Amino acid sequence: MYHARISAVLCIVAGLATVAPAPLMADEVTTYVKDGAALGGIDPVAYFTDMKPVMGSDEFTATHDGVTWKFVSAEHRDMFTANPAKYAPAYGGYCATSASFGYKIPIDPKTWDIHDGKLYLNAGDTPHKRYLFEVEGIISRADTNWRKIKNVPADQL
């Protein structure tokens, strides 16, 4: 009987170990990561230089805050690593409008704006239109909320 209990406990513990989720790494919480890269591989510098989202390359990458960022060229990579605060998007690349409501929502890279030298991304046309309608208010509320939600996993908001 004693061995049966030990076996049962070990099976339960082993089962829990296999189904328990892995702990989240900081980059998965504070930065929008898709397909193993920040912004799903979109080059953040391209928004400033090409004025549009451009998919980066596995050939030109850099790690910033524990996240892999992709770039279209060595020049873009070097620009980013020299000044990541300038090129990394606000709110870890999550939707600016959603952040203003206290949520972390994945973005549509085609809905973006550079305001006062900072890149802001949105989740689609509707939140982007709202952002454009009240840029200062959205940014102000998102800045306040980001301090509260930055380190909270998106699915817990």
Biotite code that builds the C-alpha atoms (Angstrom):
import biotite.structure as struc

atoms = struc.array([
    struc.Atom([0.000, 0.000, 0.000], chain_id="A", res_id=1, res_name="MET", atom_name="CA", element="C"),
    struc.Atom([2.822, 2.396, 0.900], chain_id="A", res_id=2, res_name="TYR", atom_name="CA", element="C"),
    struc.Atom([4.495, 1.831, -2.490], chain_id="A", res_id=3, res_name="HIS", atom_name="CA", element="C"),
    struc.Atom([1.182, 2.350, -4.258], chain_id="A", res_id=4, res_name="ALA", atom_name="CA", element="C"),
    struc.Atom([0.753, 5.767, -2.602], chain_id="A", res_id=5, res_name="ARG", atom_name="CA", element="C"),
    struc.Atom([4.293, 6.789, -3.450], chain_id="A", res_id=6, res_name="ILE", atom_name="CA", element="C"),
    struc.Atom([3.723, 5.696, -7.062], chain_id="A", res_id=7, res_name="SER", atom_name="CA", element="C"),
    struc.Atom([0.446, 7.615, -7.213], chain_id="A", res_id=8, res_name="ALA", atom_name="CA", element="C"),
    struc.Atom([2.047, 10.771, -5.800], chain_id="A", res_id=9, res_name="VAL", atom_name="CA", element="C"),
    struc.Atom([4.957, 10.497, -8.226], chain_id="A", res_id=10, res_name="LEU", atom_name="CA", element="C"),
    struc.Atom([2.575, 10.081, -11.161], chain_id="A", res_id=11, res_name="CYS", atom_name="CA", element="C"),
    struc.Atom([0.564, 13.123, -10.091], chain_id="A", res_id=12, res_name="ILE", atom_name="CA", element="C"),
    struc.Atom([3.693, 15.237, -9.621], chain_id="A", res_id=13, res_name="VAL", atom_name="CA", element="C"),
    struc.Atom([5.133, 14.035, -12.939], chain_id="A", res_id=14, res_name="ALA", atom_name="CA", element="C"),
    struc.Atom([1.821, 14.818, -14.647], chain_id="A", res_id=15, res_name="GLY", atom_name="CA", element="C"),
    struc.Atom([1.773, 18.312, -13.209], chain_id="A", res_id=16, res_name="LEU", atom_name="CA", element="C"),
    struc.Atom([5.321, 18.893, -14.319], chain_id="A", res_id=17, res_name="ALA", atom_name="CA", element="C"),
    struc.Atom([4.452, 18.039, -17.876], chain_id="A", res_id=18, res_name="THR", atom_name="CA", element="C"),
    struc.Atom([1.362, 20.255, -18.095], chain_id="A", res_id=19, res_name="VAL", atom_name="CA", element="C"),
    struc.Atom([2.529, 23.240, -16.046], chain_id="A", res_id=20, res_name="ALA", atom_name="CA", element="C"),
    struc.Atom([3.296, 26.195, -18.293], chain_id="A", res_id=21, res_name="PRO", atom_name="CA", element="C"),
    struc.Atom([6.878, 27.329, -18.585], chain_id="A", res_id=22, res_name="ALA", atom_name="CA", element="C"),
    struc.Atom([7.623, 30.563, -16.783], chain_id="A", res_id=23, res_name="PRO", atom_name="CA", element="C"),
    struc.Atom([7.439, 33.605, -19.034], chain_id="A", res_id=24, res_name="LEU", atom_name="CA", element="C"),
    struc.Atom([10.647, 35.375, -19.885], chain_id="A", res_id=25, res_name="MET", atom_name="CA", element="C"),
    struc.Atom([10.689, 39.141, -19.564], chain_id="A", res_id=26, res_name="ALA", atom_name="CA", element="C"),
    struc.Atom([10.771, 39.654, -23.319], chain_id="A", res_id=27, res_name="ASP", atom_name="CA", element="C"),
    struc.Atom([7.539, 37.718, -23.756], chain_id="A", res_id=28, res_name="GLU", atom_name="CA", element="C"),
    struc.Atom([5.878, 40.035, -21.275], chain_id="A", res_id=29, res_name="VAL", atom_name="CA", element="C"),
    struc.Atom([7.296, 43.499, -22.008], chain_id="A", res_id=30, res_name="THR", atom_name="CA", element="C"),
    struc.Atom([7.787, 43.280, -25.790], chain_id="A", res_id=31, res_name="THR", atom_name="CA", element="C"),
    struc.Atom([5.422, 42.121, -28.533], chain_id="A", res_id=32, res_name="TYR", atom_name="CA", element="C"),
    struc.Atom([7.113, 38.986, -29.887], chain_id="A", res_id=33, res_name="VAL", atom_name="CA", element="C"),
    struc.Atom([5.704, 36.970, -32.775], chain_id="A", res_id=34, res_name="LYS", atom_name="CA", element="C"),
    struc.Atom([7.427, 34.153, -34.646], chain_id="A", res_id=35, res_name="ASP", atom_name="CA", element="C"),
    struc.Atom([10.449, 34.457, -32.358], chain_id="A", res_id=36, res_name="GLY", atom_name="CA", element="C"),
    struc.Atom([11.200, 38.119, -33.054], chain_id="A", res_id=37, res_name="ALA", atom_name="CA", element="C"),
    struc.Atom([10.103, 41.516, -31.843], chain_id="A", res_id=38, res_name="ALA", atom_name="CA", element="C"),
    struc.Atom([7.270, 42.907, -33.989], chain_id="A", res_id=39, res_name="LEU", atom_name="CA", element="C"),
    struc.Atom([7.096, 39.591, -35.817], chain_id="A", res_id=40, res_name="GLY", atom_name="CA", element="C"),
    struc.Atom([10.344, 40.424, -37.608], chain_id="A", res_id=41, res_name="GLY", atom_name="CA", element="C"),
    struc.Atom([9.389, 43.871, -38.889], chain_id="A", res_id=42, res_name="ILE", atom_name="CA", element="C"),
    struc.Atom([12.406, 46.220, -38.990], chain_id="A", res_id=43, res_name="ASP", atom_name="CA", element="C"),
    struc.Atom([11.587, 49.112, -36.601], chain_id="A", res_id=44, res_name="PRO", atom_name="CA", element="C"),
    struc.Atom([14.169, 51.408, -38.229], chain_id="A", res_id=45, res_name="VAL", atom_name="CA", element="C"),
    struc.Atom([12.389, 51.087, -41.595], chain_id="A", res_id=46, res_name="ALA", atom_name="CA", element="C"),
    struc.Atom([9.436, 53.081, -40.228], chain_id="A", res_id=47, res_name="TYR", atom_name="CA", element="C"),
    struc.Atom([11.816, 56.029, -39.872], chain_id="A", res_id=48, res_name="PHE", atom_name="CA", element="C"),
    struc.Atom([13.886, 55.566, -43.050], chain_id="A", res_id=49, res_name="THR", atom_name="CA", element="C"),
    struc.Atom([11.470, 53.987, -45.544], chain_id="A", res_id=50, res_name="ASP", atom_name="CA", element="C"),
    struc.Atom([8.287, 55.379, -43.967], chain_id="A", res_id=51, res_name="MET", atom_name="CA", element="C"),
    struc.Atom([6.667, 51.939, -44.071], chain_id="A", res_id=52, res_name="LYS", atom_name="CA", element="C"),
    struc.Atom([6.904, 48.556, -42.378], chain_id="A", res_id=53, res_name="PRO", atom_name="CA", element="C"),
    struc.Atom([9.491, 46.273, -43.981], chain_id="A", res_id=54, res_name="VAL", atom_name="CA", element="C"),
    struc.Atom([10.188, 42.679, -42.996], chain_id="A", res_id=55, res_name="MET", atom_name="CA", element="C"),
    struc.Atom([13.663, 42.232, -41.548], chain_id="A", res_id=56, res_name="GLY", atom_name="CA", element="C"),
    struc.Atom([16.072, 39.422, -42.328], chain_id="A", res_id=57, res_name="SER", atom_name="CA", element="C"),
    struc.Atom([17.588, 36.595, -40.298], chain_id="A", res_id=58, res_name="ASP", atom_name="CA", element="C"),
    struc.Atom([20.908, 37.845, -41.688], chain_id="A", res_id=59, res_name="GLU", atom_name="CA", element="C"),
    struc.Atom([20.732, 41.146, -39.786], chain_id="A", res_id=60, res_name="PHE", atom_name="CA", element="C"),
    struc.Atom([19.647, 40.749, -36.165], chain_id="A", res_id=61, res_name="THR", atom_name="CA", element="C"),
    struc.Atom([20.398, 42.261, -32.781], chain_id="A", res_id=62, res_name="ALA", atom_name="CA", element="C"),
    struc.Atom([19.332, 41.440, -29.258], chain_id="A", res_id=63, res_name="THR", atom_name="CA", element="C"),
    struc.Atom([17.886, 44.211, -27.139], chain_id="A", res_id=64, res_name="HIS", atom_name="CA", element="C"),
    struc.Atom([16.328, 43.617, -23.703], chain_id="A", res_id=65, res_name="ASP", atom_name="CA", element="C"),
    struc.Atom([16.431, 39.872, -24.295], chain_id="A", res_id=66, res_name="GLY", atom_name="CA", element="C"),
    struc.Atom([14.498, 40.079, -27.567], chain_id="A", res_id=67, res_name="VAL", atom_name="CA", element="C"),
    struc.Atom([15.688, 39.366, -31.101], chain_id="A", res_id=68, res_name="THR", atom_name="CA", element="C"),
    struc.Atom([15.061, 42.245, -33.503], chain_id="A", res_id=69, res_name="TRP", atom_name="CA", element="C"),
    struc.Atom([15.379, 41.823, -37.283], chain_id="A", res_id=70, res_name="LYS", atom_name="CA", element="C"),
    struc.Atom([16.553, 44.407, -39.789], chain_id="A", res_id=71, res_name="PHE", atom_name="CA", element="C"),
    struc.Atom([16.731, 44.784, -43.564], chain_id="A", res_id=72, res_name="VAL", atom_name="CA", element="C"),
    struc.Atom([20.401, 45.758, -43.514], chain_id="A", res_id=73, res_name="SER", atom_name="CA", element="C"),
    struc.Atom([23.510, 46.014, -41.372], chain_id="A", res_id=74, res_name="ALA", atom_name="CA", element="C"),
    struc.Atom([23.051, 49.791, -41.488], chain_id="A", res_id=75, res_name="GLU", atom_name="CA", element="C"),
    struc.Atom([19.582, 49.557, -39.904], chain_id="A", res_id=76, res_name="HIS", atom_name="CA", element="C"),
    struc.Atom([20.837, 47.092, -37.300], chain_id="A", res_id=77, res_name="ARG", atom_name="CA", element="C"),
    struc.Atom([23.704, 49.431, -36.394], chain_id="A", res_id=78, res_name="ASP", atom_name="CA", element="C"),
    struc.Atom([21.360, 52.443, -36.200], chain_id="A", res_id=79, res_name="MET", atom_name="CA", element="C"),
    struc.Atom([19.131, 50.520, -33.797], chain_id="A", res_id=80, res_name="PHE", atom_name="CA", element="C"),
    struc.Atom([21.928, 49.223, -31.571], chain_id="A", res_id=81, res_name="THR", atom_name="CA", element="C"),
    struc.Atom([23.422, 52.730, -31.364], chain_id="A", res_id=82, res_name="ALA", atom_name="CA", element="C"),
    struc.Atom([20.103, 54.204, -30.174], chain_id="A", res_id=83, res_name="ASN", atom_name="CA", element="C"),
    struc.Atom([17.413, 51.612, -29.342], chain_id="A", res_id=84, res_name="PRO", atom_name="CA", element="C"),
    struc.Atom([15.394, 54.164, -27.356], chain_id="A", res_id=85, res_name="ALA", atom_name="CA", element="C"),
    struc.Atom([14.859, 56.098, -30.577], chain_id="A", res_id=86, res_name="LYS", atom_name="CA", element="C"),
    struc.Atom([13.825, 53.187, -32.782], chain_id="A", res_id=87, res_name="TYR", atom_name="CA", element="C"),
    struc.Atom([12.107, 50.700, -30.468], chain_id="A", res_id=88, res_name="ALA", atom_name="CA", element="C"),
    struc.Atom([8.363, 51.343, -30.509], chain_id="A", res_id=89, res_name="PRO", atom_name="CA", element="C"),
    struc.Atom([6.443, 52.668, -27.540], chain_id="A", res_id=90, res_name="ALA", atom_name="CA", element="C"),
    struc.Atom([4.785, 50.159, -25.206], chain_id="A", res_id=91, res_name="TYR", atom_name="CA", element="C"),
    struc.Atom([7.023, 47.299, -26.272], chain_id="A", res_id=92, res_name="GLY", atom_name="CA", element="C"),
    struc.Atom([5.436, 47.274, -29.697], chain_id="A", res_id=93, res_name="GLY", atom_name="CA", element="C"),
    struc.Atom([1.956, 46.544, -28.390], chain_id="A", res_id=94, res_name="TYR", atom_name="CA", element="C"),
    struc.Atom([-1.026, 48.548, -29.634], chain_id="A", res_id=95, res_name="CYS", atom_name="CA", element="C"),
    struc.Atom([-0.856, 52.126, -28.344], chain_id="A", res_id=96, res_name="ALA", atom_name="CA", element="C"),
    struc.Atom([-4.621, 52.571, -28.257], chain_id="A", res_id=97, res_name="THR", atom_name="CA", element="C"),
    struc.Atom([-5.096, 49.315, -26.346], chain_id="A", res_id=98, res_name="SER", atom_name="CA", element="C"),
    struc.Atom([-2.377, 50.320, -23.880], chain_id="A", res_id=99, res_name="ALA", atom_name="CA", element="C"),
    struc.Atom([-4.351, 53.510, -23.230], chain_id="A", res_id=100, res_name="SER", atom_name="CA", element="C"),
    struc.Atom([-7.164, 51.249, -21.960], chain_id="A", res_id=101, res_name="PHE", atom_name="CA", element="C"),
    struc.Atom([-4.792, 49.044, -19.953], chain_id="A", res_id=102, res_name="GLY", atom_name="CA", element="C"),
    struc.Atom([-4.430, 46.132, -22.387], chain_id="A", res_id=103, res_name="TYR", atom_name="CA", element="C"),
    struc.Atom([-1.647, 44.577, -24.452], chain_id="A", res_id=104, res_name="LYS", atom_name="CA", element="C"),
    struc.Atom([-2.954, 43.716, -27.912], chain_id="A", res_id=105, res_name="ILE", atom_name="CA", element="C"),
    struc.Atom([-0.820, 42.498, -30.858], chain_id="A", res_id=106, res_name="PRO", atom_name="CA", element="C"),
    struc.Atom([-0.326, 45.033, -33.621], chain_id="A", res_id=107, res_name="ILE", atom_name="CA", element="C"),
    struc.Atom([-0.974, 45.331, -37.327], chain_id="A", res_id=108, res_name="ASP", atom_name="CA", element="C"),
    struc.Atom([2.370, 46.683, -38.602], chain_id="A", res_id=109, res_name="PRO", atom_name="CA", element="C"),
    struc.Atom([0.555, 48.712, -41.273], chain_id="A", res_id=110, res_name="LYS", atom_name="CA", element="C"),
    struc.Atom([-1.124, 50.936, -38.654], chain_id="A", res_id=111, res_name="THR", atom_name="CA", element="C"),
    struc.Atom([1.573, 53.174, -37.242], chain_id="A", res_id=112, res_name="TRP", atom_name="CA", element="C"),
    struc.Atom([2.616, 56.737, -36.544], chain_id="A", res_id=113, res_name="ASP", atom_name="CA", element="C"),
    struc.Atom([5.769, 58.569, -35.571], chain_id="A", res_id=114, res_name="ILE", atom_name="CA", element="C"),
    struc.Atom([4.848, 61.276, -33.075], chain_id="A", res_id=115, res_name="HIS", atom_name="CA", element="C"),
    struc.Atom([7.482, 63.517, -31.506], chain_id="A", res_id=116, res_name="ASP", atom_name="CA", element="C"),
    struc.Atom([10.164, 61.141, -32.799], chain_id="A", res_id=117, res_name="GLY", atom_name="CA", element="C"),
    struc.Atom([8.644, 57.998, -31.242], chain_id="A", res_id=118, res_name="LYS", atom_name="CA", element="C"),
    struc.Atom([7.101, 55.039, -33.087], chain_id="A", res_id=119, res_name="LEU", atom_name="CA", element="C"),
    struc.Atom([3.537, 54.106, -32.094], chain_id="A", res_id=120, res_name="TYR", atom_name="CA", element="C"),
    struc.Atom([1.834, 50.992, -33.453], chain_id="A", res_id=121, res_name="LEU", atom_name="CA", element="C"),
    struc.Atom([-1.824, 49.962, -33.394], chain_id="A", res_id=122, res_name="ASN", atom_name="CA", element="C"),
    struc.Atom([-3.856, 46.777, -33.754], chain_id="A", res_id=123, res_name="ALA", atom_name="CA", element="C"),
    struc.Atom([-5.717, 47.780, -36.922], chain_id="A", res_id=124, res_name="GLY", atom_name="CA", element="C"),
    struc.Atom([-7.626, 50.537, -38.660], chain_id="A", res_id=125, res_name="ASP", atom_name="CA", element="C"),
    struc.Atom([-10.233, 51.183, -35.957], chain_id="A", res_id=126, res_name="THR", atom_name="CA", element="C"),
    struc.Atom([-7.813, 51.649, -33.047], chain_id="A", res_id=127, res_name="PRO", atom_name="CA", element="C"),
    struc.Atom([-5.478, 53.583, -35.340], chain_id="A", res_id=128, res_name="HIS", atom_name="CA", element="C"),
    struc.Atom([-8.253, 56.004, -36.311], chain_id="A", res_id=129, res_name="LYS", atom_name="CA", element="C"),
    struc.Atom([-9.049, 56.539, -32.646], chain_id="A", res_id=130, res_name="ARG", atom_name="CA", element="C"),
    struc.Atom([-5.342, 57.095, -31.932], chain_id="A", res_id=131, res_name="TYR", atom_name="CA", element="C"),
    struc.Atom([-5.104, 59.693, -34.733], chain_id="A", res_id=132, res_name="LEU", atom_name="CA", element="C"),
    struc.Atom([-8.268, 61.428, -33.480], chain_id="A", res_id=133, res_name="PHE", atom_name="CA", element="C"),
    struc.Atom([-6.806, 61.995, -30.020], chain_id="A", res_id=134, res_name="GLU", atom_name="CA", element="C"),
    struc.Atom([-3.047, 61.372, -30.226], chain_id="A", res_id=135, res_name="VAL", atom_name="CA", element="C"),
    struc.Atom([-2.080, 63.299, -27.095], chain_id="A", res_id=136, res_name="GLU", atom_name="CA", element="C"),
    struc.Atom([-4.810, 61.741, -24.950], chain_id="A", res_id=137, res_name="GLY", atom_name="CA", element="C"),
    struc.Atom([-4.062, 58.198, -26.122], chain_id="A", res_id=138, res_name="ILE", atom_name="CA", element="C"),
    struc.Atom([-0.335, 58.635, -25.486], chain_id="A", res_id=139, res_name="ILE", atom_name="CA", element="C"),
    struc.Atom([-0.894, 60.222, -22.073], chain_id="A", res_id=140, res_name="SER", atom_name="CA", element="C"),
    struc.Atom([-3.223, 57.437, -20.911], chain_id="A", res_id=141, res_name="ARG", atom_name="CA", element="C"),
    struc.Atom([-1.023, 54.729, -22.449], chain_id="A", res_id=142, res_name="ALA", atom_name="CA", element="C"),
    struc.Atom([2.078, 56.158, -20.726], chain_id="A", res_id=143, res_name="ASP", atom_name="CA", element="C"),
    struc.Atom([0.254, 56.037, -17.382], chain_id="A", res_id=144, res_name="THR", atom_name="CA", element="C"),
    struc.Atom([-1.110, 52.531, -17.963], chain_id="A", res_id=145, res_name="ASN", atom_name="CA", element="C"),
    struc.Atom([2.162, 51.156, -19.322], chain_id="A", res_id=146, res_name="TRP", atom_name="CA", element="C"),
    struc.Atom([3.826, 51.674, -15.954], chain_id="A", res_id=147, res_name="ARG", atom_name="CA", element="C"),
    struc.Atom([1.113, 49.406, -14.474], chain_id="A", res_id=148, res_name="LYS", atom_name="CA", element="C"),
    struc.Atom([0.866, 46.763, -17.212], chain_id="A", res_id=149, res_name="ILE", atom_name="CA", element="C"),
    struc.Atom([4.403, 46.547, -18.602], chain_id="A", res_id=150, res_name="LYS", atom_name="CA", element="C"),
    struc.Atom([5.398, 43.532, -16.492], chain_id="A", res_id=151, res_name="ASN", atom_name="CA", element="C"),
    struc.Atom([2.013, 41.789, -16.604], chain_id="A", res_id=152, res_name="VAL", atom_name="CA", element="C"),
    struc.Atom([1.481, 39.061, -19.229], chain_id="A", res_id=153, res_name="PRO", atom_name="CA", element="C"),
    struc.Atom([-1.062, 40.125, -21.857], chain_id="A", res_id=154, res_name="ALA", atom_name="CA", element="C"),
    struc.Atom([-3.397, 37.236, -21.062], chain_id="A", res_id=155, res_name="ASP", atom_name="CA", element="C"),
    struc.Atom([-3.635, 38.381, -17.435], chain_id="A", res_id=156, res_name="GLN", atom_name="CA", element="C"),
    struc.Atom([-4.966, 41.858, -18.257], chain_id="A", res_id=157, res_name="LEU", atom_name="CA", element="C"),
])
